[in-house]
């Protein structure tokens, strides 16, 4: 079973990396880019065969290590 965790900054949190990405893309001629937000994707291979149990464990992982829940939000996808 595989879990994919998407972590990104919460709305309202400043994102200097995202601002740099947007500015660089604009400098390269991609004028349609108004702004960018930077995040991370984490893929986990799990031993679990129960999707609900796997999601609960990955939620624990996010709360304890994978996301700084003060400034970041996360979304989990479980694939069989």
N, C-alpha and C positions, 0 to 999 in steps of 0.2 A: 504494500500500500504506500502511496506517496502523498505527502502533504506539501502544499505550496502556500507560503506565507508572504503576503504583500504588506510591507511596512512603509508608512509615509508620515510626513509631518501633519499635525492637526491644523485645520484652518486657523489662520491668524498668527501662526508661528512663523517668524521670519526664516527665509530659506536662501541664504547667500549663495549656496551652490546652484540652486535653481536659477537665481538671478544671473549668475555668471554664464550658465548654459544658454539662457535666453539671449543674453547680450552677444555671446559668441556666435550663435546661430544668425542673429540679425546682422552681425558684421560680415558673415559669409554670404549674405544676400538673401537669407530666408526672412524677408520682411513680414511675412504673415504671422510669425511667432510673436505673440504679445507677452507671454510669460511662460515659465516652466517651473515645475515642482520636481524635486529629486527624491527618490525613495530607494528601497531595496527589495529584492525578491530572494527568498530563501526556500530551497527545495530540500525536503527531508524524506528519506526512505525509512519507512517504519515497519516493524515486525507485526504490528497489530492487524487483525483481520476484521475487526469490528469498527466501522466508520465512526460511530458515536463515541466510542472509547478513545479512538485515535484523535478525534477533534478535541475532546476534553483534555487529553495529555498535551496536545500542541498548544492549546489555550494556556495551560500552565507554563509551558516553555516560553510563550510570548510574554506572559506576565512577569516571569522571573528573569529572563535574559534577552530574548530576541527583540523586544520593543521597549523603549523608554516611554511608558504609558503616560507620563506627565506631558510630553510634547508630541508623541507619536500615536497613531492609530494603526490597527492591523486588521487584515482580513485573511481568513484561512479557507483554502479549498482542499478537500480530501478526494483523491482519485484512487479507485480500486485497482 
